[in-house]
């Protein structure tokens, strides 16, 4: 069973890394697509948190709400409270996917979203390894 859980953790981490890679690559272009960068940053943070939950043998909920995932992680490790501010990423999961609420984030906002996702990655990886 532990090997299966480990395999699932690895799969979550690969998917999270892929989202982070896409966001980071686009940030380096001459004309970054900031709404997509923010979306992929949110997705990466979400998947890193879900990887931690799987590591703790918890099936993560189907949610994009970072604050909910952080609270689920706090049950196992109260230091996850340090990630409370990451809930700003949640809006990027759905808000920018559809033109109904049209908004294009600034390059500064996209960089901040990317950096927040990097913080989540580093935070989670320390606790998984």
VEXLOMAR-430797 format. One line per field, with one value per residue: x, y, z of N, C-alpha, C, CB in turn; residue number from 1. Coordinates in nm, 4 decimals, padded with zeros to 6 digits. Atoms other than C-alpha are relative to their C-alpha. Glycine has a CB too. Layout:
n.xx: c(X; ...)
n.yy: c(Y; ...)
n.zz: c(Z; ...)
ca.xx: c(X; ...)
ca.yy: c(Y; ...)
ca.zz: c(Z; ...)
c.xx: c(X; ...)
c.yy: c(Y; ...)
c.zz: c(Z; ...)
cb.xx: c(X; ...)
cb.yy: c(Y; ...)
cb.zz: c(Z; ...)
k: c(NUM; ...)
END
This chain:
n.xx: c(00.0820; -00.0870; -00.0563; 00.1065; 00.0116; -00.1207; 00.0165; 00.0994; -00.0645; -00.0896; 00.0823; 00.0460; -00.1147; -00.0322; 00.1008; -00.0244; -00.1226; 00.0318; 00.0699; -00.0971; -00.0903; 00.0710; 00.0083; -00.1340; -00.0470; 00.0709; -00.0471; -00.1275; 00.0194; 00.0140; 00.1411; 00.0593; 00.1458; 00.0050; 00.1113; -00.0377; -00.1046; 00.0678; 00.0764; -00.0914; -00.0564; 00.1026; 00.0090; -00.1191; 00.0144; 00.1063; -00.0485; -00.1002; 00.0735; 00.0651; -00.1065; -00.0250; 00.1125; -00.0148; -00.1122; 00.0578; 00.0999; 00.1316; 00.0458; 00.0351; 00.1295; -00.0041; 00.0198; -00.1072; -00.0170; -00.1278; 00.0200; 00.0574; -00.1080; -00.0928; 00.0629; -00.0087; -00.1401; -00.0247; 00.0369; -00.1186; -00.1182; 00.0483; -00.0845; 00.0676; 00.0658; -00.0848; 00.0428; 00.1348; 00.0051; 00.0020; 00.1377; 00.0184; -00.0136; 00.1245; 00.0768; -00.0570; 00.0433; 00.1222; 00.0287; -00.0630; 00.0218; 00.1137; 00.0009; 00.1085; -00.0605; -00.1245; -00.1056; -00.1344; -00.0916; -00.1251; -00.1185; -00.0382; 00.0920; -00.0360; -00.1244; 00.0338; 00.0687; -00.1037; -00.0834; 00.0785; 00.0012; -00.1335; -00.0042; 00.0781; -00.0813; -00.1109; 00.0570; 00.0515; -00.1075; -00.0737; 00.0795; 00.0226; -00.1238)
n.yy: c(-00.1198; -00.1170; -00.0231; -00.0606; -00.1385; -00.0695; -00.0183; -00.1064; -00.1253; -00.0342; -00.0450; -00.1353; -00.0899; -00.0181; -00.0899; -00.1324; -00.0511; -00.0380; -00.1288; -00.1023; -00.0172; -00.0788; -00.1375; -00.0575; -00.0206; -00.1115; -00.1238; -00.0395; -00.0422; -00.1441; -00.0373; 00.1053; 00.0084; -00.0065; 00.0746; 00.1421; 00.0186; 00.0046; 00.1242; 00.1134; -00.0142; 00.0512; 00.1441; 00.0601; -00.0054; 00.0952; 00.1372; 00.0272; 00.0254; 00.1304; 00.1008; 00.0174; 00.0748; 00.1394; 00.0486; 00.0298; 00.1027; -00.0638; -00.0275; -00.1426; -00.0389; -00.0655; -00.1421; -00.0888; -00.0967; 00.0170; -00.0106; 00.1268; 00.0992; -00.0346; 00.0439; 00.1468; 00.0310; -00.0448; 00.1118; 00.0826; -00.0815; -00.1370; -00.0973; -00.0370; -00.1292; -00.1004; -00.0111; -00.0586; -00.1099; 00.0553; 00.0079; -00.0960; 00.0736; 00.0698; -00.0685; 00.0271; 00.1323; -00.0054; -00.1359; -00.0373; 00.1021; -00.0357; -00.1438; -00.0698; -00.0987; -00.0268; -00.0668; 00.0453; -00.0402; -00.0662; 00.0862; 00.0088; 00.0948; 00.1333; 00.0382; 00.0295; 00.1296; 00.1010; 00.0092; 00.0666; 00.1431; 00.0509; 00.0130; 00.1192; 00.1155; 00.0173; 00.0328; 00.1371; 00.0964; 00.0202; 00.0859; 00.1299; 00.0771)
n.zz: c(00.0000; -00.0078; 00.1329; 00.0806; -00.0465; 00.0466; 00.1433; 00.0198; -00.0405; 00.1101; 00.1121; -00.0328; 00.0083; 00.1425; 00.0561; -00.0583; 00.0623; 00.1375; -00.0048; -00.0391; 00.1141; 00.1016; -00.0499; -00.0012; 00.1376; 00.0624; -00.0642; 00.0624; 00.1386; 00.0218; -00.0128; -00.0826; -00.0113; -00.1465; -00.0588; 00.0043; -00.1013; -00.1301; -00.0040; -00.0210; -00.1346; -00.0914; 00.0188; -00.0603; -00.1460; -00.0342; 00.0160; -00.1042; -00.1244; 00.0141; -00.0128; -00.1438; -00.0571; 00.0429; -00.0807; -00.1319; 00.0255; 00.0064; 00.1359; 00.0022; 00.0557; 00.1312; -00.0251; 00.0421; -00.1088; -00.0681; -00.1440; -00.0467; 00.0023; -00.1089; -00.1257; -00.0054; -00.0316; -00.1378; -00.0883; -00.0167; -00.0283; -00.0203; 00.0690; 00.1242; -00.0216; 00.0653; 00.1395; 00.0063; 00.0974; 00.1348; 00.0477; 00.1096; 00.1257; 00.0314; 00.1040; 00.1319; 00.0461; 00.0789; 00.0460; 00.1270; 00.1015; 00.0830; 00.0274; -00.0704; -00.0899; 00.0719; -00.0760; 00.0343; -00.1073; 00.0371; -00.0045; -00.1419; -00.0627; 00.0492; -00.0677; -00.1401; -00.0017; 00.0253; -00.1207; -00.1044; 00.0330; -00.0348; -00.1461; -00.0358; 00.0412; -00.0938; -00.1310; 00.0031; 00.0261; -00.1253; -00.0878; 00.0619; 00.0161)
ca.xx: c(00.0000; 00.2813; 00.4286; 00.0936; 00.0634; 00.4215; 00.3449; 00.0377; 00.2367; 00.4927; 00.2185; 00.0738; 00.4214; 00.4881; 00.1609; 00.2353; 00.5877; 00.4469; 00.2092; 00.4911; 00.7195; 00.4593; 00.4094; 00.7829; 00.8586; 00.5903; 00.7125; 01.0438; 00.8870; 00.8669; 00.4875; 00.3808; 00.0195; -00.0392; -00.3817; -00.2459; 00.0592; -00.1664; -00.3895; -00.0954; 00.0540; -00.2746; -00.2918; 00.0639; 00.0000; -00.3205; -00.1461; 00.1473; -00.0982; -00.2889; 00.0396; 00.0986; -00.2488; -00.1934; 00.1394; -00.0647; -00.2936; -00.5843; -00.7806; -00.7901; -01.1239; -01.2036; -01.1616; -00.9636; -00.9817; -00.6298; -00.7524; -00.9545; -00.6549; -00.4293; -00.6786; -00.6810; -00.2999; -00.3037; -00.4680; -00.1355; 00.1076; 00.0144; 00.3068; 00.0837; -00.0846; 00.2078; 00.0472; -00.2824; -00.1945; -00.1788; -00.5569; -00.5185; -00.4300; -00.7778; -00.9373; -00.7034; -00.8506; -01.1823; -01.1981; -00.9622; -01.0840; -01.3932; -01.4501; -01.7528; -01.5390; -01.2748; -00.9537; -00.5925; -00.3459; -00.0390; 00.3057; 00.3764; 00.0680; 00.1696; 00.5200; 00.3726; 00.1418; 00.4373; 00.6479; 00.3655; 00.3424; 00.7194; 00.6826; 00.4121; 00.6331; 00.9339; 00.7190; 00.5537; 00.8688; 01.0466; 00.7631; 00.7312; 01.0960)
ca.yy: c(00.0000; 00.2450; 00.1961; 00.2826; 00.5968; 00.6910; 00.6451; 00.8699; 01.1349; 01.1269; 01.1640; 01.4686; 01.6214; 01.5654; 01.7349; 02.0233; 02.0610; 02.0712; 02.3548; 02.5450; 02.4888; 02.6274; 02.9368; 02.9930; 02.9518; 03.1969; 03.4536; 03.4587; 03.5437; 03.8908; 03.8880; 03.6726; 03.5586; 03.6688; 03.5147; 03.1740; 03.2174; 03.2895; 02.9933; 02.7525; 02.8937; 02.8232; 02.4767; 02.4009; 02.5152; 02.3128; 01.9988; 02.0336; 02.0549; 01.7546; 01.5631; 01.6269; 01.5006; 01.1839; 01.1453; 01.1484; 00.8829; 01.1237; 01.1332; 01.5051; 01.6680; 01.7877; 02.1537; 02.4448; 02.6300; 02.6686; 02.7734; 02.4517; 02.2387; 02.4266; 02.3588; 01.9894; 01.9881; 02.1731; 01.8664; 01.6864; 01.9757; 02.3125; 02.4782; 02.4794; 02.7809; 02.9751; 02.9153; 03.0863; 03.3826; 03.1509; 03.1600; 03.4595; 03.2031; 03.0474; 03.3132; 03.2214; 02.8708; 02.9776; 03.3534; 03.3733; 03.0693; 03.2361; 03.5768; 03.6594; 03.8389; 03.9724; 04.0654; 04.0465; 04.0450; 04.2649; 04.1144; 04.1939; 03.9990; 03.7047; 03.7073; 03.7150; 03.4219; 03.2256; 03.3051; 03.1989; 02.8666; 02.8231; 02.8832; 02.6171; 02.3755; 02.4310; 02.4115; 02.0837; 01.9141; 01.9666; 01.7830; 01.4985; 01.3995)
ca.zz: c(00.0000; 00.0839; -00.2637; -00.4251; -00.2131; -00.2981; -00.6686; -00.6418; -00.4567; -00.7357; -00.9967; -00.8178; -00.7956; -01.1661; -01.2593; -01.0208; -01.1593; -01.5125; -01.4226; -01.2563; -01.5567; -01.7971; -01.5796; -01.5400; -01.9090; -02.0131; -01.7622; -01.9524; -02.2882; -02.4395; -02.4231; -02.1256; -02.1059; -01.7484; -01.6949; -01.8010; -01.5772; -01.2796; -01.3661; -01.3859; -01.0642; -00.8863; -01.0353; -00.9242; -00.5663; -00.5543; -00.6757; -00.4350; -00.1455; -00.2777; -00.3062; 00.0636; 00.1489; -00.0552; 00.1231; 00.4448; 00.2934; 00.2452; -00.0778; -00.1641; -00.2318; -00.5799; -00.4996; -00.6322; -00.3003; -00.1693; 00.1759; 00.2084; 00.1103; 00.3531; 00.6331; 00.5441; 00.5666; 00.9010; 01.0548; 01.0076; 01.0457; 01.1961; 01.0197; 00.7102; 00.8701; 00.7235; 00.3830; 00.4712; 00.2503; -00.0494; -00.0700; -00.3043; -00.5704; -00.5540; -00.7733; -01.0572; -01.0797; -01.2253; -01.2652; -01.5623; -01.7470; -01.8887; -02.0487; -01.8290; -01.5715; -01.8056; -01.6282; -01.7369; -01.4450; -01.4562; -01.5059; -01.1388; -01.0339; -01.2514; -01.1024; -00.7516; -00.8288; -00.9662; -00.6589; -00.4267; -00.6088; -00.5701; -00.1952; -00.1726; -00.3658; -00.1396; 00.1731; 00.0723; -00.0589; 00.2727; 00.4462; 00.1984; 00.1668)
c.xx: c(00.0865; 00.0591; -00.1024; -00.0156; 00.1181; -00.0107; -00.0984; 00.0564; 00.0883; -00.0783; -00.0526; 00.1137; 00.0404; -00.0977; 00.0194; 00.1228; -00.0265; -00.0720; 00.0972; 00.0977; -00.0644; -00.0063; 00.1360; 00.0536; -00.0669; 00.0408; 00.1256; -00.0168; -00.0125; -00.1427; -00.0732; -00.1528; -00.0308; -00.1168; 00.0301; 00.1082; -00.0639; -00.0793; 00.0918; 00.0691; -00.0992; -00.0069; 00.1187; -00.0131; -00.1036; 00.0519; 00.1097; -00.0696; -00.0707; 00.1021; 00.0301; -00.1121; 00.0065; 00.1141; -00.0471; -00.1151; -00.1430; -00.0331; -00.0437; -00.1366; 00.0199; -00.0377; 00.1180; 00.0339; 00.1254; -00.0193; -00.0579; 00.1080; 00.1017; -00.0576; 00.0039; 00.1419; 00.0336; -00.0331; 00.1228; 00.1223; -00.0447; 00.0876; -00.0603; -00.0797; 00.0793; -00.0395; -00.1386; -00.0112; -00.0055; -00.1406; -00.0300; 00.0103; -00.1322; -00.0757; 00.0525; -00.0462; -00.1191; -00.0217; 00.0529; -00.0260; -00.1096; -00.0070; -00.1088; 00.0528; 00.1380; 00.0965; 00.1332; 00.0937; 00.1250; 00.1150; 00.0461; -00.0873; 00.0324; 00.1285; -00.0275; -00.0695; 00.1000; 00.0869; -00.0741; -00.0041; 00.1350; 00.0131; -00.0761; 00.0799; 00.1100; -00.0492; -00.0423; 00.1140; 00.0840; -00.0731; -00.0268; 00.1267; 00.0643)
c.yy: c(00.1263; 00.0319; 00.0661; 00.1470; 00.0809; 00.0315; 00.1136; 00.1361; 00.0487; 00.0536; 00.1418; 00.1003; 00.0270; 00.0980; 00.1424; 00.0640; 00.0465; 00.1346; 00.1128; 00.0296; 00.0865; 00.1468; 00.0684; 00.0284; 00.1218; 00.1339; 00.0539; 00.0484; 00.1520; 00.0483; -00.1067; 00.0099; -00.0107; -00.0763; -00.1497; -00.0307; -00.0127; -00.1287; -00.1182; 00.0073; -00.0536; -00.1518; -00.0725; -00.0034; -00.1012; -00.1436; -00.0344; -00.0299; -00.1355; -00.1135; -00.0260; -00.0819; -00.1476; -00.0656; -00.0405; -00.0998; 00.0552; 00.0245; 00.1463; 00.0249; 00.0608; 00.1457; 00.0780; 00.0991; -00.0304; 00.0022; -00.1289; -00.1087; 00.0262; -00.0478; -00.1519; -00.0428; 00.0352; -00.1103; -00.0856; 00.0790; 00.1468; 00.1054; 00.0416; 00.1292; 00.1136; 00.0207; 00.0617; 00.1076; -00.0499; -00.0070; 00.1021; -00.0687; -00.0625; 00.0652; -00.0291; -00.1338; 00.0091; 00.1364; 00.0287; -00.0996; 00.0393; 00.1511; 00.0787; 00.1114; 00.0333; 00.0816; -00.0586; 00.0500; 00.0693; -00.1009; -00.0172; -00.1012; -00.1428; -00.0493; -00.0376; -00.1354; -00.1134; -00.0198; -00.0647; -00.1506; -00.0646; -00.0201; -00.1236; -00.1252; -00.0282; -00.0462; -00.1465; -00.1009; -00.0276; -00.1002; -00.1382; -00.0840; -00.0338)
c.zz: c(00.0000; -00.1368; -00.0921; 00.0370; -00.0506; -00.1493; -00.0298; 00.0392; -00.1140; -00.1198; 00.0241; -00.0150; -00.1448; -00.0633; 00.0519; -00.0627; -00.1433; -00.0053; 00.0322; -00.1142; -00.1074; 00.0424; -00.0061; -00.1392; -00.0624; 00.0608; -00.0685; -00.1437; -00.0086; 00.0212; 00.0828; 00.0064; 00.1493; 00.0615; 00.0014; 00.1030; 00.1376; 00.0155; 00.0307; 00.1368; 00.1031; -00.0081; 00.0640; 00.1516; 00.0469; -00.0032; 00.1006; 00.1325; -00.0046; 00.0090; 00.1468; 00.0640; -00.0377; 00.0767; 00.1400; -00.0098; 00.0069; -00.1463; -00.0060; -00.0634; -00.1380; 00.0224; -00.0541; 00.1110; 00.0812; 00.1520; 00.0589; 00.0066; 00.1104; 00.1326; 00.0144; 00.0374; 00.1444; 00.1002; 00.0315; 00.0446; 00.0085; -00.0673; -00.1348; 00.0153; -00.0635; -00.1459; -00.0145; -00.1064; -00.1442; -00.0570; -00.1091; -00.1364; -00.0452; -00.1143; -00.1404; -00.0582; -00.0935; -00.0646; -00.1400; -00.1116; -00.0984; -00.0183; 00.0733; 00.0904; -00.0546; 00.0844; -00.0425; 00.1101; -00.0553; 00.0055; 00.1444; 00.0734; -00.0423; 00.0663; 00.1450; 00.0114; -00.0193; 00.1241; 00.1162; -00.0240; 00.0307; 00.1511; 00.0466; -00.0341; 00.1019; 00.1367; 00.0053; -00.0166; 00.1246; 00.0894; -00.0575; -00.0010; 00.1314)
cb.xx: c(-00.0934; 00.1122; 00.0486; -00.1341; -00.0078; 00.1263; -00.0478; -00.1268; 00.0836; 00.0827; -00.1173; -00.0566; 00.1178; -00.0035; -00.1415; 00.0176; 00.1097; -00.0859; -00.1133; 00.0771; 00.0393; -00.1434; -00.0534; 00.0939; -00.0273; -00.1504; 00.0284; 00.0969; -00.1249; 00.0452; -00.0666; 00.0575; -00.0596; -00.0070; -00.1302; 00.0490; 00.1013; -00.0929; -00.0735; 00.1059; 00.0352; -00.1379; -00.0077; 00.1268; -00.0397; -00.1189; 00.0519; 00.0975; -00.1025; -00.0761; 00.1285; 00.0127; -00.1331; 00.0255; 00.1099; -00.0491; 00.0165; -00.0035; -00.1173; 00.1064; -00.0729; -00.0973; -00.0188; -00.0394; -00.1231; 00.0990; -00.0919; -00.1157; 00.0698; 00.0268; -00.1455; -00.0411; 00.0940; -00.0828; -00.1110; 00.0304; 00.1113; -00.0085; 00.1402; -00.0922; -00.0181; 00.1470; 00.0015; -00.0382; 00.1207; 00.0619; -00.0954; 00.1042; 00.1055; -00.0883; 00.0016; 00.1510; -00.0347; -00.1184; 00.0583; 00.1479; -00.0350; -00.1300; -00.0157; -00.0813; 00.0086; -00.0288; -00.0214; 00.0448; 00.0408; 00.0286; 00.1144; -00.0112; -00.1453; 00.0168; 00.1029; -00.0903; -00.1088; 00.0879; 00.0482; -00.1433; -00.0358; 00.1097; -00.0582; -00.1373; 00.0621; 00.0780; -00.1205; -00.1023; 00.0897; 00.0187; -00.1302; -00.0518; 00.0978)
cb.yy: c(-00.0002; -00.0229; -00.1321; -00.0754; 00.0062; -00.0856; -00.1304; -00.0293; -00.0187; -00.1223; -00.0971; 00.0049; -00.0584; -00.1358; -00.0501; -00.0100; -00.1081; -00.1080; -00.0037; -00.0447; -00.1364; -00.0559; 00.0019; -00.0919; -00.1249; -00.0192; -00.0246; -00.1165; -00.0674; 00.0359; 00.0164; 00.0062; -00.1238; 00.1429; 00.0273; -00.0387; 00.1178; 00.1210; -00.0224; -00.0040; 00.1486; 00.0616; -00.0331; 00.0776; 00.1422; 00.0153; -00.0206; 00.1204; 00.1121; -00.0078; 00.0456; 00.1378; 00.0600; -00.0086; 00.1081; 00.1289; -00.1135; 00.1339; -00.0965; 00.0789; 00.0998; -00.0699; 00.0275; 00.0746; -00.0002; 00.1102; 00.1174; -00.0449; 00.0002; 00.1539; 00.0491; -00.0629; 00.0749; 00.1262; -00.0871; -00.0706; -00.0198; 00.0295; -00.0578; -00.1126; 00.0263; -00.0412; -00.1360; 00.0582; 00.0905; -00.1373; 00.0194; 00.1128; -00.1085; -00.0059; 00.1493; 00.0022; -00.0884; -00.0347; 00.0993; 00.0147; -00.1316; -00.0526; 00.0215; -00.0992; -00.0534; 00.0727; -00.0156; 00.0523; -00.1224; 00.1210; 00.0590; 00.1382; 00.0342; 00.0017; 00.1145; 00.1111; -00.0057; 00.0410; 00.1383; 00.0571; -00.0205; 00.0968; 00.1253; -00.0011; 00.0244; 00.1303; 00.0912; -00.0162; 00.0510; 00.1346; 00.0663; 00.0175; 00.0752)
cb.zz: c(00.1208; 00.1024; -00.0611; 00.0198; 00.1546; 00.0276; -00.0648; 00.0813; 00.1307; -00.0414; -00.0224; 00.1431; 00.0766; -00.0754; 00.0339; 00.1527; 00.0010; -00.0663; 00.1042; 00.1257; -00.0587; -00.0229; 00.1439; 00.0717; -00.0859; 00.0135; 00.1493; 00.0025; -00.0599; -00.1397; -00.1411; 00.1405; -00.0818; 00.0434; -00.0775; -00.1409; -00.0023; 00.0166; -00.1333; -00.1115; 00.0303; -00.0324; -00.1487; -00.0407; 00.0458; -00.0966; -00.1415; 00.0161; 00.0255; -00.1336; -00.0735; 00.0705; -00.0468; -00.1530; 00.0100; 00.0665; 00.0995; 00.0819; -00.0418; -00.0754; 00.0933; -00.1044; 00.1502; -00.1282; 00.0916; -00.0432; 00.0313; -00.0931; -00.1362; 00.0044; 00.0070; -00.1363; -00.0948; 00.0313; -00.0654; -00.1282; -00.1109; 00.1476; -00.0209; -00.0450; 00.1499; 00.0084; -00.0650; 00.1346; 00.0176; -00.0005; 00.1152; 00.0098; 00.0147; 00.1220; 00.0248; 00.0081; 00.1185; 00.0865; 00.0964; 00.0192; 00.0659; 00.0614; -00.1459; 00.0829; 00.1482; -00.1306; 00.1540; -00.1428; 00.0832; 00.0938; -00.0868; 00.0679; -00.0361; -00.1534; -00.0067; 00.0587; -00.1096; -00.1206; 00.0411; 00.0050; -00.1484; -00.0503; 00.0666; -00.0737; -00.1392; 00.0142; 00.0310; -00.1141; -00.1120; 00.0745; 00.0304; -00.1417; -00.0846)
k: c(1; 2; 3; 4; 5; 6; 7; 8; 9; 10; 11; 12; 13; 14; 15; 16; 17; 18; 19; 20; 21; 22; 23; 24; 25; 26; 27; 28; 29; 30; 31; 32; 33; 34; 35; 36; 37; 38; 39; 40; 41; 42; 43; 44; 45; 46; 47; 48; 49; 50; 51; 52; 53; 54; 55; 56; 57; 58; 59; 60; 61; 62; 63; 64; 65; 66; 67; 68; 69; 70; 71; 72; 73; 74; 75; 76; 77; 78; 79; 80; 81; 82; 83; 84; 85; 86; 87; 88; 89; 90; 91; 92; 93; 94; 95; 96; 97; 98; 99; 100; 101; 102; 103; 104; 105; 106; 107; 108; 109; 110; 111; 112; 113; 114; 115; 116; 117; 118; 119; 120; 121; 122; 123; 124; 125; 126; 127; 128; 129)
END
